[in-house]
Amino acid sequence: MTDAAAPAPSPVEGPNRRYLQGYLAWLRNEKQYSALTAENYTRDLRHLFELAGATPLANLKIHHIRRFIAQLHGKGLGGRSLARMLSAWRGFFTYLMRDHGLADNPCVGLRAPKSPKNLPQALSPDEAARMVDLPGDTPEALRDKAMFELFYSSGLRLAELVGLDPPQLDLNAGEVRVTGKGSKTRIVPLGTFAATALRAWLAVRGQLAKADEPALFVGQRGTRITPRVVQLRMKRWGIKQGIASNVHPHLLRHSFATHVLQSSGDLRAVQEMLGHASISTTQVYTHLDFQYLSKIYDAAHPRAKKKTQEKI
């Protein structure tokens, strides 16, 4: 019987399982990454294990990694997803070199194929208002309204929102203390509508939450709500509220940043509120703002109208 006919071992059995568990523990304890980020790393590393098959990680070379990336690209993964995956693999091999004696990092020097830059979507102000102005006075509806108002009011990430506890809110001062990426803490403003929605939710939170549960937002079991539940609830409400876009938590974060920038023009303030380490990450919203201004110009400026008519 040939080696090819033998049943392939599970990609996360044996040394791979031990390496993965050790790496994830390092990410959580040393790097202070969130559970959601660790979950994303796990998914990316499972791809590596599956592609490597029976080949030990210590035997992987740069041509192997290049072939893996090409295979994933051929299956439809875009440049941004592949770049994130390569980053996860690169960090994993660095850990293996440091703690498990691997000789080199086969991901060093590799870049993911480029893909067209897609600007983040944003809801119109009217759509955003419909998305947070939810009907109903059940505990679930009041919770969802408070979550969505908080997303749109303060531009939180999904992991930041589900990780909140009530003591992080200061409703009188209109502030929320958020723990973001890399366990960095920032204070962001809390709008009046969000504060009102949060007060309404806190008044009924005890009907859903277990007595010893510290989380601000809880699910049906009375424990901290999961990111997946938030995503599903938002998607359902988006359909119910007649929003044509595929509504997800990051869409409200994008809408927050876009609308604040359109109103204030203060890119540095938006950077601080979003918790971006580099202002270059925030600058994508200037392109969204420019698109918005371009539409206003084309619709209102007499020269733009004349130019359009001439083309016709």
ABEGO torsion letter per residue (X at the ends): XBAAABBBBBAABEAAAAAAAAAAAAAAAAAGBBAAAAAAAAAAAAAAAAAAEABBAAABBAAAAAAAAAAAAAAGBBAAAAAAAAAAAAAAAAAAAAAAGBABBAABGBBBBBBBBBBBBBBBAAAAAAAABBBEABAAAAAAAAAAAAAAAAGBBAAAAAABBAAABBAAAGBBBBBBBGGBBBBBBBBAAAAAAAAAAAAAAAAABBAABABABBBAAGBBBBAAAAAAAAAAAAAAAGBABBBBAAAAAAAAAAAAAAAAGBAAAAAAAAGBABAAAAAAAAAAAAAAAAAAAAAABAAAAAAAAAAX
